[in-house]
Amino acid sequence: MSRFLRPLLAALVAGPLVAGPLVASAAGAAEGADAAGNSAVEAPPVAAAAALTVQVSGLSEVSGHLFLAFYDSADTWLGEETVLLRKVLIEDHRNGELVEVPVDLPAGEYAMTVFYDEDDNGELNTNFIGMPKEPVALSNNATGKFGPPKYEDAMFVLGAEPALQAISMEAL
């Protein structure tokens, strides 16, 4: 599990990442953030964007931020190179019991990681062996067996039609 968390944490708190149509960083969120703390720095579009809604359950009684990281290949999966890295304010995306985040990405294959920053410090807190102390989830609700989940287990296809990724965020 620590092999999964170190790159995710590094990607979420590193400086600006330059990979794909949208880039942002947790550390640099204030630079390009809107008034609500949502951040993403736009770059020139590469292809027509497809609409994706990330719908997260299990956060009905919390506030603060979610961090979402999107990957587009098994080679970059859980590493520092992401297609999109977003920090979103939960209250701005709450829809009843769910948190819904719209995302525009070019059509293609992706896998996603999400973590809830319970103490709002911009970092994924881990224990002494690297296991997360804060809720973490992946696209397709993928889980690993004796290590991180495989890209293929978390991968979803985003086409021209709007898509939904329903993620269950469980407390650890």
C-alpha positions as CSV (number, residue, x, y, z in Angstrom):
1,M,0.0,0.0,0.0
2,S,2.8,2.4,0.7
3,R,3.9,2.2,-3.0
4,F,0.5,3.5,-3.9
5,L,0.5,6.3,-1.3
6,R,3.9,7.8,-1.7
7,P,3.5,8.8,-5.4
8,L,-0.1,10.0,-4.8
9,L,1.0,12.1,-1.9
10,A,4.0,13.4,-3.9
11,A,1.7,14.2,-6.9
12,L,-0.8,16.0,-4.7
13,V,1.7,18.2,-2.8
14,A,4.4,18.8,-5.5
15,G,4.7,21.9,-7.5
16,P,2.8,22.4,-10.7
17,L,2.5,19.4,-12.9
18,V,2.7,19.9,-16.6
19,A,0.9,17.0,-18.3
20,G,-2.2,17.2,-20.3
21,P,-5.0,19.8,-20.9
22,L,-5.5,20.9,-17.3
23,V,-2.9,21.0,-14.5
24,A,-2.9,22.1,-10.9
25,S,-1.2,21.4,-7.7
26,A,-2.2,21.2,-4.1
27,A,0.8,23.3,-3.0
28,G,0.1,25.9,-5.7
29,A,-3.6,25.9,-5.3
30,A,-3.8,29.4,-4.0
31,E,-2.1,30.8,-7.1
32,G,-4.8,29.8,-9.6
33,A,-7.6,29.1,-7.1
34,D,-11.0,30.7,-7.4
35,A,-12.7,32.3,-4.3
36,A,-13.9,28.9,-3.2
37,G,-10.5,27.2,-3.2
38,N,-11.1,25.2,-6.4
39,S,-8.0,25.1,-8.5
40,A,-7.1,24.2,-12.0
41,V,-4.8,26.0,-14.5
42,E,-5.9,25.7,-18.0
43,A,-3.6,25.0,-20.9
44,P,-4.5,24.8,-24.6
45,P,-7.1,22.1,-25.3
46,V,-5.7,19.0,-27.0
47,A,-9.0,17.4,-28.1
48,A,-12.7,17.9,-27.6
49,A,-13.6,17.6,-23.9
50,A,-15.9,15.0,-22.6
51,A,-18.1,15.5,-19.6
52,L,-17.5,13.4,-16.5
53,T,-19.2,13.7,-13.2
54,V,-17.3,12.3,-10.2
55,Q,-19.9,11.5,-7.6
56,V,-18.5,10.7,-4.1
57,S,-20.6,9.2,-1.3
58,G,-19.7,8.8,2.3
59,L,-18.9,12.5,2.9
60,S,-22.4,13.8,4.0
61,E,-21.3,15.1,7.3
62,V,-17.9,16.6,6.5
63,S,-16.4,19.8,5.1
64,G,-13.1,20.8,3.6
65,H,-11.4,19.7,0.4
66,L,-11.1,16.6,-1.8
67,F,-8.1,16.1,-4.1
68,L,-8.7,14.3,-7.4
69,A,-5.8,13.0,-9.6
70,F,-6.4,11.5,-13.1
71,Y,-4.0,9.2,-15.0
72,D,-4.2,8.1,-18.6
73,S,-1.8,5.1,-18.7
74,A,-0.5,2.1,-16.7
75,D,3.0,3.6,-17.0
76,T,2.0,6.8,-15.1
77,W,-0.5,5.2,-12.8
78,L,0.0,6.4,-9.2
79,G,3.1,8.4,-10.2
80,E,3.7,12.1,-10.3
81,E,2.6,12.6,-13.9
82,T,-1.1,13.2,-14.0
83,V,-3.5,14.4,-16.7
84,L,-5.4,16.5,-14.2
85,L,-5.0,17.2,-10.5
86,R,-7.8,19.1,-8.8
87,K,-8.5,20.4,-5.3
88,V,-12.2,21.0,-4.7
89,L,-14.1,22.6,-1.9
90,I,-16.7,20.0,-0.7
91,E,-19.4,22.6,0.2
92,D,-19.4,24.0,-3.4
93,H,-20.1,20.5,-4.8
94,R,-22.5,19.1,-2.3
95,N,-25.8,17.6,-3.7
96,G,-27.7,16.2,-0.8
97,E,-25.8,13.2,0.6
98,L,-23.3,13.3,-2.4
99,V,-20.4,15.4,-3.5
100,E,-20.6,15.9,-7.3
101,V,-17.6,17.3,-9.2
102,P,-17.9,18.0,-12.9
103,V,-14.7,17.3,-14.8
104,D,-13.8,18.0,-18.5
105,L,-11.2,15.7,-20.0
106,P,-10.5,14.7,-23.6
107,A,-12.1,11.4,-24.6
108,G,-9.9,8.5,-23.7
109,E,-9.0,6.0,-21.0
110,Y,-8.4,7.2,-17.4
111,A,-8.1,6.1,-13.8
112,M,-8.6,8.3,-10.8
113,T,-7.6,8.6,-7.2
114,V,-9.4,10.7,-4.6
115,F,-8.6,11.6,-1.1
116,Y,-10.5,13.6,1.6
117,D,-8.2,16.0,3.4
118,E,-9.7,15.6,6.9
119,D,-7.5,18.2,8.6
120,D,-7.3,20.5,5.5
121,N,-3.5,20.6,5.6
122,G,-3.1,19.9,1.8
123,E,-1.4,16.5,2.5
124,L,-2.4,12.9,2.7
125,N,-1.6,11.9,6.3
126,T,-0.1,8.5,6.7
127,N,1.0,6.3,9.5
128,F,4.6,5.1,10.1
129,I,4.4,2.5,7.3
130,G,2.8,4.7,4.8
131,M,-0.9,3.6,5.2
132,P,-3.3,6.4,4.8
133,K,-4.9,8.0,7.9
134,E,-7.4,9.9,5.7
135,P,-10.1,8.4,3.4
136,V,-8.8,7.4,0.0
137,A,-10.7,5.9,-3.0
138,L,-10.2,5.0,-6.6
139,S,-12.2,5.0,-9.8
140,N,-14.4,1.9,-10.2
141,N,-14.0,1.6,-6.4
142,A,-10.9,-0.5,-7.2
143,T,-9.0,-2.1,-4.4
144,G,-5.6,-3.8,-4.3
145,K,-4.6,-7.2,-3.0
146,F,-1.3,-7.1,-1.2
147,G,-0.4,-3.8,-2.8
148,P,-1.9,-1.0,-4.9
149,P,-4.7,-1.6,-7.3
150,K,-3.8,-2.1,-11.0
151,Y,-4.5,0.6,-13.5
152,E,-6.7,-1.8,-15.4
153,D,-8.9,-2.3,-12.3
154,A,-9.4,1.5,-11.9
155,M,-9.5,2.4,-15.6
156,F,-12.7,3.7,-17.2
157,V,-13.4,4.9,-20.8
158,L,-14.6,8.5,-21.3
159,G,-16.3,8.9,-24.7
160,A,-18.3,11.6,-26.3
161,E,-21.3,11.0,-24.1
162,P,-21.5,12.3,-20.5
163,A,-20.2,9.7,-18.0
164,L,-20.4,9.1,-14.2
165,Q,-17.9,7.7,-11.8
166,A,-19.6,6.8,-8.5
167,I,-17.0,6.6,-5.8
168,S,-17.6,5.3,-2.3
169,M,-15.4,7.1,0.2
170,E,-15.1,5.1,3.4
171,A,-13.6,6.2,6.6
172,L,-10.4,4.4,7.6
